[in-house]
């Protein structure tokens, strides 16, 4: 069934993201995808949310979400580099580092609001209960995500995406 204006709430997605990001090996896997394959971790978390809630987001919809995340993503990349350089191991005051981390989290939250707004503008498909409980239905969101980030021919990135999905299940 097609669901226009799903209205995913930013706070709900933030809470979901925090709970999943800290689960098992999720954080290091996500960071590896981010640092080595230019994957946006917040968009990766949206993929997880879609899988867990039986929604299918297709390639054009993922591209719209990624585009909406781009302005803040540029700011985040600059800020992340600044924060990493200011790590206390490099002689920086831990309070300065903590401030930079807090600023980065606020940028992440802003990006998630942009992602949720773009997602809510899409008409997404939701798998029915009978389909989702069989365990045999492939959620096409995974293929759309892989194609949106150009990872189809990148075995390492696809392996990491598979590991992330396993962490979520």
Order of alpha helices (4+ residues) and beta strands (2+ residues): beta-alpha-alpha-alpha-beta-alpha-alpha-beta-alpha-alpha-alpha
